[in-house]
Amino acid sequence: MSVIVITGGSRGIGASTAEHCARQGMGVILTYKSNVAAANSVVQRIQASGGNAVALELDVGDVSQFGHFRENVRQTLQATWGVETLTGLVNNAGHGLFNPLASITEAQFDGLFNVHLKGPFFLTQTLLPLLGEGASIVNLTSATTRVATPGVAPYAAFKGGLEVLTRYMAKEFADRRLRANAVSPGAIRTELGGGLNDDLEALLASQTALGRVGEPQDVAQVIAMLLSEEGRWINAQSIEVAGGYFI
């Protein structure tokens, strides 16, 4: 039985990935920080479609929670699916912040760092004993690491760090045949950073070769592929899923 963990699975790309993977027969453990109702709604949709999912609370920005979370995952694996290991981990949870370099505060900087780089680093380390041989790690990065977008410098910098970390994961976990890849979305219609208003969406669509902004499912399908046997020979890569953003 294939069972994966998706952080930030209550909305946006995370929720779409959870539902897409469940339709492919994967068991899903999705995390939420505070919106339990949204997380339970995703679980209910998955169950209504014949899949199986469990929502667990986790603040990815708080490393002190990770040990307890690992035990919750271990117990959930055994109680829900009768297995002891995970086949995939998707480091997706995050939040956006639009603030110029000249005015960003240390607290804002630290908050972004904790969620987008420190959290994925130590959560992966903590869950490593539960990742079975041949499991797949997918880290969500961003097209802002390639195209400088004023106002998102810390976010982009930490996503860039996560992209580099992905290659190191692939190298250092190779003895267990673990694969690690990064998926880099472009402009996506989600709630991240407050969502897209009509003017911003039109601007971003005009800068994208395929003429529109992305939908969460556009990214979810790629993540699901990397978690499946179809992606078994893809490793240490950063795949931009952006419809041709700024080319």
Phi and psi in degrees as GROMACS dihedral restraints (atoms count N, CA, C in turn):
[ dihedral_restraints ]
;  ai    aj    ak    al  type     phi  dphi    fc
    3     4     5     6     1   -92.1    20    10
    4     5     6     7     1   123.6    20    10
    6     7     8     9     1  -130.8    20    10
    7     8     9    10     1   132.3    20    10
    9    10    11    12     1  -123.3    20    10
   10    11    12    13     1   158.1    20    10
   12    13    14    15     1  -110.4    20    10
   13    14    15    16     1   131.5    20    10
   15    16    17    18     1  -123.6    20    10
   16    17    18    19     1   115.4    20    10
   18    19    20    21     1   -80.5    20    10
   19    20    21    22     1   147.0    20    10
   21    22    23    24     1    63.4    20    10
   22    23    24    25     1    47.2    20    10
   24    25    26    27     1   -95.3    20    10
   25    26    27    28     1    12.5    20    10
   27    28    29    30     1   -91.1    20    10
   28    29    30    31     1    -8.7    20    10
   30    31    32    33     1  -159.3    20    10
   31    32    33    34     1   170.6    20    10
   33    34    35    36     1    56.4    20    10
   34    35    36    37     1  -139.2    20    10
   36    37    38    39     1   -61.0    20    10
   37    38    39    40     1   -39.3    20    10
   39    40    41    42     1   -61.8    20    10
   40    41    42    43     1   -45.7    20    10
   42    43    44    45     1   -65.5    20    10
   43    44    45    46     1   -43.3    20    10
   45    46    47    48     1   -63.1    20    10
   46    47    48    49     1   -39.3    20    10
   48    49    50    51     1   -64.6    20    10
   49    50    51    52     1   -42.6    20    10
   51    52    53    54     1   -58.5    20    10
   52    53    54    55     1   -46.5    20    10
   54    55    56    57     1   -68.7    20    10
   55    56    57    58     1   -40.2    20    10
   57    58    59    60     1   -65.5    20    10
   58    59    60    61     1   -44.2    20    10
   60    61    62    63     1   -66.1    20    10
   61    62    63    64     1   -38.7    20    10
   63    64    65    66     1   -62.8    20    10
   64    65    66    67     1   -38.0    20    10
   66    67    68    69     1   -64.9    20    10
   67    68    69    70     1   -24.1    20    10
   69    70    71    72     1   -88.5    20    10
   70    71    72    73     1     6.3    20    10
   72    73    74    75     1    94.3    20    10
   73    74    75    76     1     5.7    20    10
   75    76    77    78     1   -83.0    20    10
   76    77    78    79     1   142.6    20    10
   78    79    80    81     1   -77.8    20    10
   79    80    81    82     1   144.0    20    10
   81    82    83    84     1  -127.1    20    10
   82    83    84    85     1   126.8    20    10
   84    85    86    87     1  -108.3    20    10
   85    86    87    88     1   112.6    20    10
   87    88    89    90     1  -110.4    20    10
   88    89    90    91     1   146.7    20    10
   90    91    92    93     1  -110.2    20    10
   91    92    93    94     1   156.0    20    10
   93    94    95    96     1  -140.4    20    10
   94    95    96    97     1   152.4    20    10
   96    97    98    99     1   -88.8    20    10
   97    98    99   100     1   -48.9    20    10
   99   100   101   102     1  -142.4    20    10
  100   101   102   103     1   -25.0    20    10
  102   103   104   105     1   -88.9    20    10
  103   104   105   106     1    79.0    20    10
  105   106   107   108     1   -66.3    20    10
  106   107   108   109     1   -31.5    20    10
  108   109   110   111     1   -64.2    20    10
  109   110   111   112     1   -42.8    20    10
  111   112   113   114     1   -64.9    20    10
  112   113   114   115     1   -41.3    20    10
  114   115   116   117     1   -63.6    20    10
  115   116   117   118     1   -44.4    20    10
  117   118   119   120     1   -65.1    20    10
  118   119   120   121     1   -32.0    20    10
  120   121   122   123     1   -64.3    20    10
  121   122   123   124     1   -40.6    20    10
  123   124   125   126     1   -63.1    20    10
  124   125   126   127     1   -45.6    20    10
  126   127   128   129     1   -58.5    20    10
  127   128   129   130     1   -44.1    20    10
  129   130   131   132     1   -64.0    20    10
  130   131   132   133     1   -39.9    20    10
  132   133   134   135     1   -64.4    20    10
  133   134   135   136     1   -40.1    20    10
  135   136   137   138     1   -64.6    20    10
  136   137   138   139     1   -45.3    20    10
  138   139   140   141     1   -66.1    20    10
  139   140   141   142     1   -36.3    20    10
  141   142   143   144     1   -65.0    20    10
  142   143   144   145     1   -24.3    20    10
  144   145   146   147     1   -94.4    20    10
  145   146   147   148     1     7.3    20    10
  147   148   149   150     1    93.3    20    10
  148   149   150   151     1     5.1    20    10
  150   151   152   153     1   -93.2    20    10
  151   152   153   154     1  -175.5    20    10
  153   154   155   156     1  -137.6    20    10
  154   155   156   157     1   127.5    20    10
  156   157   158   159     1  -149.0    20    10
  157   158   159   160     1   155.1    20    10
  159   160   161   162     1  -135.2    20    10
  160   161   162   163     1   138.3    20    10
  162   163   164   165     1  -104.1    20    10
  163   164   165   166     1   130.1    20    10
  165   166   167   168     1  -124.7    20    10
  166   167   168   169     1   141.5    20    10
  168   169   170   171     1   -76.1    20    10
  169   170   171   172     1   137.8    20    10
  171   172   173   174     1  -162.7    20    10
  172   173   174   175     1   130.1    20    10
  174   175   176   177     1   -99.6    20    10
  175   176   177   178     1   105.4    20    10
  177   178   179   180     1   -64.6    20    10
  178   179   180   181     1   -19.6    20    10
  180   181   182   183     1   -83.7    20    10
  181   182   183   184     1     1.7    20    10
  183   184   185   186     1  -122.8    20    10
  184   185   186   187     1    94.7    20    10
  186   187   188   189     1   -61.6    20    10
  187   188   189   190     1   -26.7    20    10
  189   190   191   192     1   -63.2    20    10
  190   191   192   193     1   -18.0    20    10
  192   193   194   195     1   -84.0    20    10
  193   194   195   196     1   -12.5    20    10
  195   196   197   198     1   -68.1    20    10
  196   197   198   199     1   -38.1    20    10
  198   199   200   201     1   -62.6    20    10
  199   200   201   202     1   -44.9    20    10
  201   202   203   204     1   -63.9    20    10
  202   203   204   205     1   -40.0    20    10
  204   205   206   207     1   -62.4    20    10
  205   206   207   208     1   -41.5    20    10
  207   208   209   210     1   -58.3    20    10
  208   209   210   211     1   -41.6    20    10
  210   211   212   213     1   -67.1    20    10
  211   212   213   214     1   -37.0    20    10
  213   214   215   216     1   -63.1    20    10
  214   215   216   217     1   -41.3    20    10
  216   217   218   219     1   -63.7    20    10
  217   218   219   220     1   -44.8    20    10
  219   220   221   222     1   -58.3    20    10
  220   221   222   223     1   -47.4    20    10
  222   223   224   225     1   -65.0    20    10
  223   224   225   226     1   -39.4    20    10
  225   226   227   228     1   -65.8    20    10
  226   227   228   229     1   -40.3    20    10
  228   229   230   231     1   -57.7    20    10
  229   230   231   232     1   -45.3    20    10
  231   232   233   234     1   -72.7    20    10
  232   233   234   235     1   -44.1    20    10
  234   235   236   237     1   -73.3    20    10
  235   236   237   238     1   -35.5    20    10
  237   238   239   240     1   -93.9    20    10
  238   239   240   241     1   -39.4    20    10
  240   241   242   243     1  -120.1    20    10
  241   242   243   244     1    -8.0    20    10
  243   244   245   246     1    67.5    20    10
  244   245   246   247     1    30.3    20    10
  246   247   248   249     1  -125.7    20    10
  247   248   249   250     1   168.7    20    10
  249   250   251   252     1  -115.3    20    10
  250   251   252   253     1    -9.1    20    10
  252   253   254   255     1  -132.6    20    10
  253   254   255   256     1   157.4    20    10
  255   256   257   258     1   -92.7    20    10
  256   257   258   259     1   151.5    20    10
  258   259   260   261     1  -106.3    20    10
  259   260   261   262     1    -6.9    20    10
  261   262   263   264     1  -162.7    20    10
  262   263   264   265     1   153.0    20    10
  264   265   266   267     1  -137.7    20    10
  265   266   267   268     1   125.4    20    10
  267   268   269   270     1  -113.9    20    10
  268   269   270   271     1   110.1    20    10
  270   271   272   273     1   -86.0    20    10
  271   272   273   274     1    91.3    20    10
  273   274   275   276     1  -114.9    20    10
  274   275   276   277     1   -29.9    20    10
  276   277   278   279     1   -56.1    20    10
  277   278   279   280     1   140.2    20    10
  279   280   281   282     1  -177.6    20    10
  280   281   282   283     1   175.1    20    10
  282   283   284   285     1  -145.9    20    10
  283   284   285   286     1   154.7    20    10
  285   286   287   288     1  -102.1    20    10
  286   287   288   289     1   160.9    20    10
  288   289   290   291     1  -152.8    20    10
  289   290   291   292     1   125.2    20    10
  291   292   293   294     1  -107.7    20    10
  292   293   294   295     1   107.1    20    10
  294   295   296   297     1  -158.1    20    10
  295   296   297   298     1   128.0    20    10
  297   298   299   300     1   -63.4    20    10
  298   299   300   301     1   155.4    20    10
  300   301   302   303     1   -52.6    20    10
  301   302   303   304     1   -37.3    20    10
  303   304   305   306     1   -68.1    20    10
  304   305   306   307     1   -18.8    20    10
  306   307   308   309     1  -123.5    20    10
  307   308   309   310     1    -3.1    20    10
  309   310   311   312     1   -67.4    20    10
  310   311   312   313     1   140.2    20    10
  312   313   314   315     1   -92.4    20    10
  313   314   315   316     1   163.6    20    10
  315   316   317   318     1   -62.3    20    10
  316   317   318   319     1   -38.2    20    10
  318   319   320   321     1   -64.1    20    10
  319   320   321   322     1   -41.5    20    10
  321   322   323   324     1   -65.0    20    10
  322   323   324   325     1   -42.5    20    10
  324   325   326   327     1   -58.9    20    10
  325   326   327   328     1   -49.6    20    10
  327   328   329   330     1   -63.9    20    10
  328   329   330   331     1   -38.1    20    10
  330   331   332   333     1   -62.3    20    10
  331   332   333   334     1   -43.3    20    10
  333   334   335   336     1   -66.9    20    10
  334   335   336   337     1   -41.0    20    10
  336   337   338   339     1   -61.3    20    10
  337   338   339   340     1   -45.2    20    10
  339   340   341   342     1   -62.5    20    10
  340   341   342   343     1   -38.3    20    10
  342   343   344   345     1   -83.8    20    10
  343   344   345   346     1   -39.1    20    10
  345   346   347   348     1   -96.4    20    10
  346   347   348   349     1   -16.5    20    10
  348   349   350   351     1  -132.1    20    10
  349   350   351   352     1   -55.0    20    10
  351   352   353   354     1   -62.0    20    10
  352   353   354   355     1   -44.7    20    10
  354   355   356   357     1   -59.4    20    10
  355   356   357   358     1   -55.5    20    10
  357   358   359   360     1   -58.8    20    10
  358   359   360   361     1   -36.0    20    10
  360   361   362   363     1   -60.0    20    10
  361   362   363   364     1   -55.5    20    10
  363   364   365   366     1   -80.2    20    10
  364   365   366   367     1   -25.7    20    10
  366   367   368   369     1   -68.5    20    10
  367   368   369   370     1   -42.4    20    10
  369   370   371   372     1   -60.9    20    10
  370   371   372   373     1   -44.2    20    10
  372   373   374   375     1   -59.1    20    10
  373   374   375   376     1   -43.6    20    10
  375   376   377   378     1   -67.6    20    10
  376   377   378   379     1   -38.7    20    10
  378   379   380   381     1   -86.5    20    10
  379   380   381   382     1    -4.3    20    10
  381   382   383   384     1   -52.5    20    10
  382   383   384   385     1   -42.4    20    10
  384   385   386   387     1   -62.9    20    10
  385   386   387   388     1   -20.6    20    10
  387   388   389   390     1   -93.6    20    10
  388   389   390   391     1   -10.3    20    10
  390   391   392   393     1   -81.3    20    10
  391   392   393   394     1   117.6    20    10
  393   394   395   396     1   -71.3    20    10
  394   395   396   397     1   161.7    20    10
  396   397   398   399     1   -58.2    20    10
  397   398   399   400     1   132.5    20    10
  399   400   401   402     1    85.8    20    10
  400   401   402   403     1     6.3    20    10
  402   403   404   405     1   -69.0    20    10
  403   404   405   406     1   164.2    20    10
  405   406   407   408     1  -119.5    20    10
  406   407   408   409     1   132.9    20    10
  408   409   410   411     1  -109.9    20    10
  409   410   411   412     1   130.0    20    10
  411   412   413   414     1  -124.2    20    10
  412   413   414   415     1   121.3    20    10
  414   415   416   417     1  -105.9    20    10
  415   416   417   418     1   129.2    20    10
  417   418   419   420     1   -85.7    20    10
  418   419   420   421     1   118.0    20    10
  420   421   422   423     1  -109.6    20    10
  421   422   423   424     1  -137.3    20    10
  423   424   425   426     1  -166.4    20    10
  424   425   426   427     1   145.9    20    10
  426   427   428   429     1   -65.9    20    10
  427   428   429   430     1   -14.1    20    10
  429   430   431   432     1   -69.1    20    10
  430   431   432   433     1   -10.6    20    10
  432   433   434   435     1   -74.9    20    10
  433   434   435   436     1   -21.3    20    10
  435   436   437   438     1  -100.3    20    10
  436   437   438   439     1   -37.4    20    10
  438   439   440   441     1  -113.7    20    10
  439   440   441   442     1   114.7    20    10
  441   442   443   444     1   -67.1    20    10
  442   443   444   445     1   120.4    20    10
  444   445   446   447     1  -118.4    20    10
  445   446   447   448     1   110.2    20    10
  447   448   449   450     1   -54.1    20    10
  448   449   450   451     1   134.9    20    10
  450   451   452   453     1   102.6    20    10
  451   452   453   454     1    -8.7    20    10
  453   454   455   456     1  -125.5    20    10
  454   455   456   457     1    27.3    20    10
  456   457   458   459     1   -56.9    20    10
  457   458   459   460     1   -51.0    20    10
  459   460   461   462     1   -63.1    20    10
  460   461   462   463     1   -44.2    20    10
  462   463   464   465     1   -55.2    20    10
  463   464   465   466     1   -49.9    20    10
  465   466   467   468     1   -65.5    20    10
  466   467   468   469     1   -38.9    20    10
  468   469   470   471     1   -62.7    20    10
  469   470   471   472     1   -41.9    20    10
  471   472   473   474     1   -74.1    20    10
  472   473   474   475     1   -33.1    20    10
  474   475   476   477     1   -66.2    20    10
  475   476   477   478     1   -35.7    20    10
  477   478   479   480     1   -63.5    20    10
  478   479   480   481     1   -40.5    20    10
  480   481   482   483     1   -62.1    20    10
  481   482   483   484     1   -38.7    20    10
  483   484   485   486     1   -66.8    20    10
  484   485   486   487     1   -34.1    20    10
  486   487   488   489     1   -63.8    20    10
  487   488   489   490     1   -43.4    20    10
  489   490   491   492     1   -65.1    20    10
  490   491   492   493     1   -43.8    20    10
  492   493   494   495     1   -57.7    20    10
  493   494   495   496     1   -35.3    20    10
  495   496   497   498     1   -57.6    20    10
  496   497   498   499     1   -43.5    20    10
  498   499   500   501     1   -66.3    20    10
  499   500   501   502     1   -37.2    20    10
  501   502   503   504     1   -67.5    20    10
  502   503   504   505     1   -36.7    20    10
  504   505   506   507     1   -60.7    20    10
  505   506   507   508     1   -45.9    20    10
  507   508   509   510     1   -60.0    20    10
  508   509   510   511     1   -37.8    20    10
  510   511   512   513     1   -72.6    20    10
  511   512   513   514     1   -48.6    20    10
  513   514   515   516     1   -79.4    20    10
  514   515   516   517     1   -21.8    20    10
  516   517   518   519     1   -99.0    20    10
  517   518   519   520     1     9.1    20    10
  519   520   521   522     1   -64.5    20    10
  520   521   522   523     1   -28.1    20    10
  522   523   524   525     1   -65.6    20    10
  523   524   525   526     1   -19.6    20    10
  525   526   527   528     1  -104.1    20    10
  526   527   528   529     1    10.8    20    10
  528   529   530   531     1    58.5    20    10
  529   530   531   532     1    28.2    20    10
  531   532   533   534     1   -78.2    20    10
  532   533   534   535     1   135.9    20    10
  534   535   536   537     1  -102.0    20    10
  535   536   537   538     1   145.4    20    10
  537   538   539   540     1  -136.4    20    10
  538   539   540   541     1   126.1    20    10
  540   541   542   543     1  -137.1    20    10
  541   542   543   544     1   156.5    20    10
  543   544   545   546     1  -110.7    20    10
  544   545   546   547     1   140.8    20    10
  546   547   548   549     1  -114.8    20    10
  547   548   549   550     1   126.8    20    10
  549   550   551   552     1  -115.8    20    10
  550   551   552   553     1    95.0    20    10
  552   553   554   555     1   -72.6    20    10
  553   554   555   556     1   152.4    20    10
  555   556   557   558     1   -91.6    20    10
  556   557   558   559     1  -142.7    20    10
  558   559   560   561     1   -70.8    20    10
  559   560   561   562     1   121.1    20    10
  561   562   563   564     1  -125.2    20    10
  562   563   564   565     1   141.9    20    10
  564   565   566   567     1   -78.1    20    10
  565   566   567   568     1    86.3    20    10
  567   568   569   570     1  -134.7    20    10
  568   569   570   571     1  -175.9    20    10
  570   571   572   573     1   -87.1    20    10
  571   572   573   574     1    -2.2    20    10
  573   574   575   576     1   -58.1    20    10
  574   575   576   577     1   128.8    20    10
  576   577   578   579     1    68.8    20    10
  577   578   579   580     1    19.7    20    10
  579   580   581   582     1    94.9    20    10
  580   581   582   583     1     0.6    20    10
  582   583   584   585     1    83.7    20    10
  583   584   585   586     1  -174.9    20    10
  585   586   587   588     1  -112.9    20    10
  586   587   588   589     1   127.2    20    10
  588   589   590   591     1   -85.8    20    10
  589   590   591   592     1   172.8    20    10
  591   592   593   594     1   -61.2    20    10
  592   593   594   595     1   -41.8    20    10
  594   595   596   597     1   -66.2    20    10
  595   596   597   598     1   -43.9    20    10
  597   598   599   600     1   -66.1    20    10
  598   599   600   601     1   -40.9    20    10
  600   601   602   603     1   -61.8    20    10
  601   602   603   604     1   -42.0    20    10
  603   604   605   606     1   -63.3    20    10
  604   605   606   607     1   -40.1    20    10
  606   607   608   609     1   -63.9    20    10
  607   608   609   610     1   -47.8    20    10
  609   610   611   612     1   -65.4    20    10
  610   611   612   613     1   -38.3    20    10
  612   613   614   615     1   -63.3    20    10
  613   614   615   616     1   -37.2    20    10
  615   616   617   618     1   -68.9    20    10
  616   617   618   619     1   -21.0    20    10
  618   619   620   621     1   -95.0    20    10
  619   620   621   622     1     4.5    20    10
  621   622   623   624     1  -113.9    20    10
  622   623   624   625     1   129.0    20    10
  624   625   626   627     1   -56.6    20    10
  625   626   627   628     1   -37.1    20    10
  627   628   629   630     1   -84.4    20    10
  628   629   630   631     1     2.0    20    10
  630   631   632   633     1    79.0    20    10
  631   632   633   634     1    18.4    20    10
  633   634   635   636     1  -154.4    20    10
  634   635   636   637     1   166.4    20    10
  636   637   638   639     1   -84.5    20    10
  637   638   639   640     1   161.9    20    10
  639   640   641   642     1   -81.3    20    10
  640   641   642   643     1   161.4    20    10
  642   643   644   645     1  -107.7    20    10
  643   644   645   646     1   153.6    20    10
  645   646   647   648     1   -51.7    20    10
  646   647   648   649     1   -37.5    20    10
  648   649   650   651     1   -67.9    20    10
  649   650   651   652     1   -23.5    20    10
  651   652   653   654     1   -61.1    20    10
  652   653   654   655     1   -38.5    20    10
  654   655   656   657     1   -82.0    20    10
  655   656   657   658     1   -39.6    20    10
  657   658   659   660     1   -57.2    20    10
  658   659   660   661     1   -38.8    20    10
  660   661   662   663     1   -63.8    20    10
  661   662   663   664     1   -36.3    20    10
  663   664   665   666     1   -71.2    20    10
  664   665   666   667     1   -42.8    20    10
  666   667   668   669     1   -59.5    20    10
  667   668   669   670     1   -46.0    20    10
  669   670   671   672     1   -60.2    20    10
  670   671   672   673     1   -39.9    20    10
  672   673   674   675     1   -61.3    20    10
  673   674   675   676     1   -42.9    20    10
  675   676   677   678     1   -67.1    20    10
  676   677   678   679     1   -25.8    20    10
  678   679   680   681     1   -82.8    20    10
  679   680   681   682     1   -15.3    20    10
  681   682   683   684     1   -99.0    20    10
  682   683   684   685     1   177.4    20    10
  684   685   686   687     1   -63.2    20    10
  685   686   687   688     1   -25.0    20    10
  687   688   689   690     1   -62.7    20    10
  688   689   690   691     1   -24.8    20    10
  690   691   692   693     1  -102.6    20    10
  691   692   693   694     1    17.8    20    10
  693   694   695   696     1   -63.8    20    10
  694   695   696   697     1   -19.8    20    10
  696   697   698   699     1  -109.6    20    10
  697   698   699   700     1    16.2    20    10
  699   700   701   702     1  -106.0    20    10
  700   701   702   703     1   122.3    20    10
  702   703   704   705     1  -152.4    20    10
  703   704   705   706     1   142.0    20    10
  705   706   707   708     1    64.5    20    10
  706   707   708   709     1    28.8    20    10
  708   709   710   711     1  -110.6    20    10
  709   710   711   712     1   154.8    20    10
  711   712   713   714     1  -115.6    20    10
  712   713   714   715     1   115.4    20    10
  714   715   716   717     1  -108.5    20    10
  715   716   717   718     1   114.2    20    10
  717   718   719   720     1   -82.8    20    10
  718   719   720   721     1   125.9    20    10
  720   721   722   723     1  -116.0    20    10
  721   722   723   724     1    86.1    20    10
  723   724   725   726     1  -143.6    20    10
  724   725   726   727     1     6.7    20    10
  726   727   728   729     1    66.7    20    10
  727   728   729   730     1    16.0    20    10
  729   730   731   732     1    84.9    20    10
  730   731   732   733     1    57.2    20    10
  732   733   734   735     1   -82.4    20    10
  733   734   735   736     1   123.4    20    10
  735   736   737   738     1    51.2    20    10
  736   737   738   739     1    65.9    20    10
